[in-house]
């Protein structure tokens, strides 16, 4: 079975004025380290607030912006690969 590899996930940036954060990362094939285009990413706040979703770009990268401080759960799915949560 193929596996997803998430790199650069913990690249977290903070604006000292707005108190919002960004979360970015890259979804890679674990075998050959190529970026997976179109992987579905869901970011769910543990507080139960509205979740956000995006898909990876041509290089397998994604970004969530204007996040409030708090805990989040990240889920990644891609056809033919084991889901990662």
C-alpha positions as CSV (number, residue, x, y, z in Angstrom):
1,X,0.0,0.0,0.0
2,X,1.2,3.5,-0.8
3,X,1.7,6.0,2.0
4,X,1.6,9.7,2.2
5,X,4.5,11.7,3.7
6,X,3.9,15.1,5.0
7,X,6.9,17.4,5.2
8,X,7.3,21.0,6.3
9,X,4.0,20.7,8.2
10,X,5.3,22.4,11.3
11,X,6.2,25.6,9.4
12,X,4.0,27.9,11.4
13,X,4.2,31.6,11.1
14,X,2.7,34.2,13.3
15,X,1.9,37.9,12.9
16,X,2.6,39.7,16.0
17,X,-0.1,42.3,15.2
18,X,-3.1,40.2,14.1
19,X,-2.6,37.2,16.3
20,X,-3.4,34.8,13.4
21,X,-1.3,32.0,12.1
22,X,-0.5,30.2,8.9
23,X,0.0,26.4,8.5
24,X,1.7,25.1,5.3
25,X,3.1,21.8,4.2
26,X,3.9,19.5,1.4
27,X,2.3,16.1,0.7
28,X,4.8,13.6,-0.8
29,X,4.8,10.0,-2.0
30,X,6.8,8.1,0.6
31,X,8.5,6.0,-2.0
32,X,9.9,8.5,-4.4
33,X,9.4,11.8,-2.6
34,X,7.4,13.4,-5.4
35,X,4.7,15.9,-4.5
36,X,1.1,14.7,-4.8
37,X,-1.1,17.1,-6.8
38,X,-4.7,17.2,-5.7
39,X,-4.5,15.6,-2.3
40,X,-7.5,16.7,-0.1
41,X,-6.5,18.4,3.2
42,X,-9.0,19.0,6.0
43,X,-8.1,21.1,9.0
44,X,-10.5,20.8,11.9
45,X,-10.3,22.9,15.1
46,X,-10.6,20.7,18.3
47,X,-12.9,23.4,19.7
48,X,-15.6,22.2,17.2
49,X,-15.5,25.4,15.1
50,X,-15.9,25.3,11.3
51,X,-13.4,23.2,9.5
52,X,-11.4,24.3,6.5
53,X,-10.4,22.3,3.4
54,X,-8.0,22.7,0.5
55,X,-6.2,20.6,-2.1
56,X,-2.5,20.5,-2.8
57,X,-1.0,22.4,-5.8
58,X,1.1,20.9,-8.6
59,X,4.1,20.5,-6.2
60,X,2.0,18.9,-3.5
61,X,2.0,22.0,-1.3
62,X,-0.8,23.6,0.7
63,X,-1.4,26.5,3.0
64,X,-4.1,27.5,5.5
65,X,-4.0,31.2,6.5
66,X,-5.6,33.4,9.1
67,X,-5.9,30.6,11.7
68,X,-6.7,31.5,15.3
69,X,-4.6,30.1,18.1
70,X,-5.7,26.7,19.3
71,X,-5.5,23.0,18.6
72,X,-6.2,21.5,15.2
73,X,-6.5,18.1,13.7
74,X,-5.2,17.6,10.1
75,X,-6.5,14.9,7.8
76,X,-5.0,14.1,4.3
77,X,-6.6,11.8,1.7
78,X,-5.5,10.9,-1.8
79,X,-6.9,8.2,-4.1
80,X,-4.8,5.1,-4.0
81,X,-3.0,6.0,-0.8
82,X,-3.6,5.3,2.9
83,X,-5.2,8.3,4.6
84,X,-3.2,10.2,7.2
85,X,-4.7,11.9,10.2
